[in-house]
Amino acid sequence: MRIYREYFKGQNAIVLENDFLRVVILPKVGGKIASIYEKNKDFELLFQNKETTYKVPKLYDSFEKFDAAGFDDAFPTIDQCEVKYEDKTIVYPDHGEIWTASFEESIEDNRVILTYLSEILPYKYVKAIELKEHEIEVSYHIENLGHEQFPYIWAAHYLVNCHKDMQLIMPSNVEQVVNVQNSTKLGEVESIHNYPITKTLSGEEYDLSKVLEENAKHTEKFYTKLKVNEGLCGIYYPHKDVTYKLKYNKEVLPYIGFWVTEGGFRGDYNCALEPCNGYYDSILIAKKHKKLEYLQSKSKVEFAIKIELK
């Protein structure tokens, strides 16, 4: 396994590479994983920035005005919202703070260590990335350095390429999902649908474990209705006979969101399986559903996600 530096789409990058995978990390662009390439099957998993260079976002920038590509972390929210902290109103940015963060970096024991101190709250955010065989392990350490608790959502915002033949892999207890955006097929927000096969508003059979064609000009977002019974989800791509899996602690990340754009958002054709700790998208909605967590004063949350591609 090698770790080296290169220039990737206008940014300084750290690359982890072995006989199977090549992984590109951009420390100054939110600590983003920008590429996971399976060498033996000539397969790029991650949706790529359509521009030749990355624009570097600033705190409170709008997520949709930037690349919307690769693997980002959404923390401490997905939707912009306001919270009270130490008698002040704090605005949680669109898609959280981390995607705009400029991380300090180090390489220790064959791991890339990325560290960031928040500009909006007293927390430290550390992620360590390690490559082993067919697997990337991303370990998270988030610590509240302040004197009060604060509410948070952590969600994997992991955008991967779509292919018309792909098949979602979900935990075995996922039998219903909750639609969380107005949809021409799934209807109103918070309507409940069977998974994987449901009916559209017009009564047609609709397989939620598959995606539409690239030119469908459609988007969907839904969440698992219940807490998952296993920390595992993924996608099988038959055209390359390659399987992408996320493996993690279901007690820390008990819900899964799924976002897909089939040409409906900026013409993009991508999707994201989003293991998360809160349900769903914003602090206010998660609080309403009583599915919101708080990071207590002087405490930390630690977890890892294993990204397998083979």
NUKOLDO-547797 format. One record per residue (C-alpha): residue number from 1; z, x, y. Coordinates in Angstrom, 1 decimal, padded with zeros to 4 digits, always signed. Each point is the difference from the previous one (the first is absolute). Layout:
% residues N
SITE    nr        Z        X        Y
SITE   NUM        Z        X        Y
...
END
This chain:
% residues 310
SITE    nr        Z        X        Y
SITE     1   +000.0   +000.0   +000.0
SITE     2   -001.0   +001.3   +003.5
SITE     3   +001.3   -000.9   +003.4
SITE     4   -002.2   +001.1   +002.9
SITE     5   -001.0   -001.0   +003.6
SITE     6   -003.3   -001.2   +001.3
SITE     7   -001.6   -002.0   +002.8
SITE     8   -000.7   -003.7   -001.1
SITE     9   -001.9   -002.3   +002.4
SITE    10   +001.3   +001.8   +003.1
SITE    11   +003.6   +000.4   -001.1
SITE    12   +002.1   +002.7   -001.6
SITE    13   +000.5   -000.9   -003.6
SITE    14   +002.1   +001.1   -003.0
SITE    15   -001.8   -000.2   -003.3
SITE    16   +001.6   -000.2   -003.5
SITE    17   -002.4   +000.7   -002.8
SITE    18   +000.1   +000.4   -003.8
SITE    19   -002.5   -000.4   -002.8
SITE    20   -000.1   -003.8   +000.4
SITE    21   +000.8   -001.0   +003.6
SITE    22   -000.6   +001.1   +003.5
SITE    23   +002.4   -001.5   +002.6
SITE    24   -000.3   +000.3   +003.8
SITE    25   +003.0   -000.5   +002.3
SITE    26   -000.1   -000.3   +003.8
SITE    27   +003.5   +000.8   +001.3
SITE    28   -000.8   -000.7   +003.7
SITE    29   -001.7   -003.4   -000.8
SITE    30   +003.0   -001.9   -001.3
SITE    31   +000.4   +002.3   -003.0
SITE    32   -003.0   -001.9   -001.4
SITE    33   -001.5   +000.7   -003.4
SITE    34   -003.6   +000.0   +001.0
SITE    35   -001.7   +000.7   -003.4
SITE    36   +000.8   -000.2   -003.7
SITE    37   -003.1   +001.3   -001.9
SITE    38   -000.2   -000.1   -003.8
SITE    39   -002.1   +003.1   -000.7
SITE    40   -001.1   -000.7   -003.6
SITE    41   -001.2   -003.5   +000.7
SITE    42   -001.3   +000.7   +003.5
SITE    43   +002.0   -002.9   +001.5
SITE    44   +001.6   -000.3   +003.4
SITE    45   +002.8   -002.5   -000.2
SITE    46   +000.9   -000.4   +003.7
SITE    47   -002.0   -001.9   +002.6
SITE    48   -001.4   +002.6   +002.4
SITE    49   +000.1   +000.1   +003.7
SITE    50   -003.5   -001.1   +001.1
SITE    51   +000.0   +002.3   +003.0
SITE    52   -000.7   +003.7   -000.3
SITE    53   +003.3   +000.9   +001.6
SITE    54   +003.5   -001.5   +000.0
SITE    55   +001.3   -001.4   +003.3
SITE    56   +003.7   +000.8   +000.3
SITE    57   +002.0   -003.2   +000.8
SITE    58   +003.0   -000.2   +002.3
SITE    59   +003.1   -002.1   -000.4
SITE    60   -000.7   -003.7   +000.6
SITE    61   -003.7   +000.4   -000.5
SITE    62   -001.8   -002.9   -001.8
SITE    63   -000.6   +000.8   -003.6
SITE    64   -003.4   -001.7   -000.2
SITE    65   -001.4   +002.2   +002.8
SITE    66   +000.4   +003.1   -002.1
SITE    67   -001.4   +001.1   -003.4
SITE    68   +001.8   -002.6   -002.3
SITE    69   -000.7   +002.4   -002.9
SITE    70   +001.9   +002.0   -002.6
SITE    71   +003.7   -000.3   -000.9
SITE    72   +002.5   -000.7   +002.8
SITE    73   +003.6   -001.1   -000.1
SITE    74   +000.9   -003.3   +001.9
SITE    75   +003.6   +000.5   +001.3
SITE    76   +002.1   -001.6   +001.4
SITE    77   -002.4   -003.0   +000.1
SITE    78   -003.5   -001.1   -000.6
SITE    79   -000.4   -002.5   +002.8
SITE    80   +001.2   +000.9   +003.5
SITE    81   +003.3   -001.7   +000.8
SITE    82   +003.2   +000.4   +002.0
SITE    83   +003.5   +000.7   -001.3
SITE    84   +003.4   +000.5   +001.6
SITE    85   +001.6   +003.4   -000.3
SITE    86   +003.1   +001.1   +001.9
SITE    87   -000.4   -002.9   +002.4
SITE    88   -003.6   +001.1   +000.8
SITE    89   -003.3   -001.6   -001.0
SITE    90   -002.0   +002.4   -002.1
SITE    91   -003.7   -000.7   -000.6
SITE    92   -001.1   +000.9   -003.5
SITE    93   -003.7   +001.1   +000.3
SITE    94   -003.0   -001.5   -001.7
SITE    95   +000.0   +001.3   -003.6
SITE    96   +003.2   +001.8   +000.8
SITE    97   +000.7   +003.4   +001.6
SITE    98   -000.9   +002.4   -002.8
SITE    99   -003.8   -000.3   +000.0
SITE   100   +000.0   +001.4   +003.5
SITE   101   +002.6   +002.7   -000.7
SITE   102   -000.7   +003.7   +000.4
SITE   103   +001.9   +001.6   -002.9
SITE   104   +001.5   +003.4   -000.2
SITE   105   -001.2   +001.7   -003.2
SITE   106   +001.1   +002.6   -002.5
SITE   107   -001.0   +001.0   -003.5
SITE   108   +002.8   +000.6   -002.5
SITE   109   +000.0   +000.3   -003.8
SITE   110   -003.6   -001.3   -000.2
SITE   111   +000.8   -003.0   +002.1
SITE   112   -001.1   -001.0   +003.4
SITE   113   +003.1   -001.1   +002.1
SITE   114   -000.7   -002.2   +003.0
SITE   115   +002.8   -000.8   +002.5
SITE   116   +000.1   -002.3   +003.0
SITE   117   +002.8   -001.1   +002.4
SITE   118   -000.6   -003.5   +001.4
SITE   119   -000.7   -000.6   +003.7
SITE   120   +001.2   -003.6   -000.1
SITE   121   +003.1   +000.1   -002.3
SITE   122   +002.4   +002.7   -001.2
SITE   123   -001.5   +000.6   -003.4
SITE   124   -001.5   +002.9   -001.8
SITE   125   -003.0   -000.5   -002.3
SITE   126   -000.9   +002.5   -002.7
SITE   127   -002.7   -000.1   -002.6
SITE   128   -000.7   +002.6   -002.6
SITE   129   -003.4   +000.1   -001.8
SITE   130   -000.5   +001.8   -003.3
SITE   131   -003.0   +000.1   -002.4
SITE   132   +000.6   +000.0   -003.8
SITE   133   -003.0   -000.3   -002.4
SITE   134   -001.5   -003.5   +000.7
SITE   135   +002.8   -001.1   +002.3
SITE   136   +001.2   +000.3   +003.6
SITE   137   +003.7   -000.5   +000.5
SITE   138   +001.0   -001.1   +003.5
SITE   139   +003.8   +000.2   +000.5
SITE   140   +001.5   -001.8   +003.0
SITE   141   +003.3   +000.7   +001.8
SITE   142   +000.8   -002.3   +003.0
SITE   143   +003.3   +000.5   +001.7
SITE   144   +001.7   -002.0   +002.8
SITE   145   +001.6   +002.5   +002.3
SITE   146   +001.4   -002.6   +002.3
SITE   147   +003.1   -002.1   +000.4
SITE   148   -001.5   -003.4   -000.8
SITE   149   -002.0   -001.4   -002.8
SITE   150   -003.6   -001.0   +000.6
SITE   151   -002.4   -002.3   -001.9
SITE   152   -003.1   +001.4   -001.6
SITE   153   -003.0   -000.7   -002.2
SITE   154   -001.6   +002.9   -001.9
SITE   155   -003.4   -000.7   -001.4
SITE   156   -002.6   +002.2   -001.6
SITE   157   -003.2   -000.4   +002.1
SITE   158   -002.2   +001.6   -002.6
SITE   159   -003.7   -000.8   +000.8
SITE   160   -002.3   +000.6   -003.0
SITE   161   -003.7   -000.5   -000.5
SITE   162   -001.1   -003.3   -001.4
SITE   163   -002.7   -000.4   -002.7
SITE   164   -001.4   -003.4   -001.2
SITE   165   +001.1   +000.6   -003.6
SITE   166   +003.6   +001.1   +000.7
SITE   167   +003.0   -001.6   -001.6
SITE   168   +003.5   -000.2   +001.4
SITE   169   +003.0   +000.9   -002.1
SITE   170   +003.2   -001.9   +000.8
SITE   171   +003.4   -000.2   -001.6
SITE   172   +000.2   -002.4   -002.9
SITE   173   +002.1   -002.5   +001.8
SITE   174   -002.4   -000.6   +002.8
SITE   175   -001.1   -003.6   -000.6
SITE   176   +000.0   -001.3   +003.6
SITE   177   -000.8   +001.5   +003.4
SITE   178   +000.6   -001.1   +003.6
SITE   179   -002.9   +000.0   +002.4
SITE   180   +001.1   +001.5   +003.3
SITE   181   -003.0   -000.4   +002.3
SITE   182   -002.3   -003.0   +000.7
SITE   183   -002.7   +000.2   -002.5
SITE   184   -003.2   -002.0   -000.6
SITE   185   +000.6   +000.3   -003.7
SITE   186   +003.8   +000.0   -000.4
SITE   187   +000.9   -002.3   +002.9
SITE   188   +003.0   +000.1   +002.3
SITE   189   +002.6   +002.6   +000.4
SITE   190   +002.8   -000.1   -002.7
SITE   191   -002.1   -002.2   -002.4
SITE   192   +000.8   +001.0   -003.6
SITE   193   -002.7   +000.8   -002.5
SITE   194   -000.1   +000.8   -003.7
SITE   195   -000.9   +003.5   -001.0
SITE   196   -002.4   +001.3   -001.0
SITE   197   -002.1   -003.2   -000.2
SITE   198   +000.4   -002.6   +002.8
SITE   199   -002.2   -002.6   +001.7
SITE   200   -001.6   +000.4   +003.5
SITE   201   +000.3   -002.8   +002.6
SITE   202   -003.4   -001.3   -001.3
SITE   203   +001.3   -000.1   -003.6
SITE   204   -001.8   +003.0   -001.3
SITE   205   +001.6   +002.4   -002.5
SITE   206   +001.1   +003.2   +001.9
SITE   207   +001.2   +003.2   -001.8
SITE   208   +002.5   +001.8   +002.1
SITE   209   +000.0   +003.0   -002.2
SITE   210   -003.6   +000.8   +001.0
SITE   211   -001.8   +000.4   +003.3
SITE   212   -003.1   -001.6   +001.6
SITE   213   -003.2   +001.8   +000.9
SITE   214   +000.0   +002.5   +002.9
SITE   215   -002.0   -002.4   +002.2
SITE   216   +002.3   -003.0   -000.5
SITE   217   +001.4   +000.3   +003.6
SITE   218   +003.4   -001.0   -001.3
SITE   219   +003.6   +001.2   -000.1
SITE   220   +003.1   -001.0   -001.9
SITE   221   +003.7   +000.9   +000.1
SITE   222   +002.6   -001.2   -002.5
SITE   223   +003.3   +001.0   -001.5
SITE   224   +001.6   -000.4   -003.3
SITE   225   +002.2   -003.1   +000.1
SITE   226   +002.9   +001.5   -002.0
SITE   227   +001.5   +003.4   -000.3
SITE   228   -002.0   +002.1   -002.4
SITE   229   +001.4   +000.8   -003.5
SITE   230   -001.5   +003.5   +000.0
SITE   231   -000.8   +002.6   +002.6
SITE   232   -003.7   +000.3   -001.0
SITE   233   -003.3   -001.2   +001.5
SITE   234   -003.5   +001.4   +000.2
SITE   235   -003.7   -000.4   -000.2
SITE   236   -002.5   +000.6   -002.8
SITE   237   -003.5   +001.1   +001.1
SITE   238   -002.4   -000.6   -002.9
SITE   239   -003.0   +001.6   +001.6
SITE   240   +001.8   +003.4   -000.1
SITE   241   +002.4   -000.8   -002.9
SITE   242   +002.9   +001.1   +002.3
SITE   243   +003.4   -001.6   +000.5
SITE   244   +002.1   +000.2   +003.1
SITE   245   +003.7   -000.8   -000.5
SITE   246   +003.1   -000.1   +002.2
SITE   247   +003.3   +000.6   -001.8
SITE   248   +003.4   -000.4   +001.8
SITE   249   +003.5   -001.5   -000.1
SITE   250   -000.3   -003.8   +000.0
SITE   251   +003.6   -000.3   +001.3
SITE   252   -001.0   +001.8   +003.2
SITE   253   -003.4   -001.6   +000.4
SITE   254   +000.2   -003.4   -001.6
SITE   255   -003.0   -001.7   +001.5
SITE   256   -003.8   +000.7   +000.1
SITE   257   -002.4   -000.9   +002.7
SITE   258   -003.7   +000.1   -000.5
SITE   259   -002.6   +000.3   +002.9
SITE   260   -003.7   -000.1   -000.5
SITE   261   -002.9   +000.1   +002.5
SITE   262   -003.4   -000.8   -001.5
SITE   263   -001.9   +000.7   +003.2
SITE   264   +002.2   -002.4   +001.9
SITE   265   +001.9   +002.7   +002.0
SITE   266   -002.3   +002.4   +001.9
SITE   267   -002.5   -000.3   -002.9
SITE   268   +002.4   +002.1   -002.2
SITE   269   +000.1   -000.3   -003.8
SITE   270   +003.5   +001.0   -001.0
SITE   271   +003.3   -001.3   -001.3
SITE   272   +003.7   +001.0   -000.2
SITE   273   +002.7   -000.6   -002.5
SITE   274   +003.1   +000.1   +002.1
SITE   275   +003.4   +000.4   -001.8
SITE   276   +002.6   -000.9   +002.5
SITE   277   +003.7   -000.7   +000.5
SITE   278   -000.2   -003.0   +002.3
SITE   279   -001.8   -003.3   -000.2
SITE   280   -002.2   -000.1   +002.1
SITE   281   -001.8   +001.9   +002.8
SITE   282   +002.5   -000.4   +002.8
SITE   283   +003.8   +000.3   +000.5
SITE   284   +000.2   -003.6   +001.3
SITE   285   -001.9   -001.5   -003.0
SITE   286   +002.0   +002.1   -002.5
SITE   287   +003.2   -001.1   +001.6
SITE   288   -001.0   -003.7   -000.2
SITE   289   -000.7   +000.4   -003.7
SITE   290   +003.3   +001.9   -000.5
SITE   291   -002.0   +002.9   -001.4
SITE   292   +000.8   +002.6   +002.7
SITE   293   +001.9   +003.3   -000.5
SITE   294   +002.0   +002.1   +002.4
SITE   295   +000.5   +003.7   +000.1
SITE   296   +003.7   +000.5   +000.6
SITE   297   +001.4   +002.4   +002.5
SITE   298   +000.2   +003.6   -001.3
SITE   299   -001.6   -001.0   -003.3
SITE   300   -003.4   +000.7   -001.6
SITE   301   -002.5   -001.5   -002.4
SITE   302   -001.8   +002.2   -002.5
SITE   303   -002.9   -000.9   -002.3
SITE   304   -003.2   +001.3   -001.4
SITE   305   -003.5   -001.3   -000.7
SITE   306   -002.1   +001.6   -002.7
SITE   307   -003.8   -000.4   +000.6
SITE   308   -001.9   +000.5   -003.2
SITE   309   -003.8   +000.3   -000.2
SITE   310   -001.8   +000.7   -003.3
END
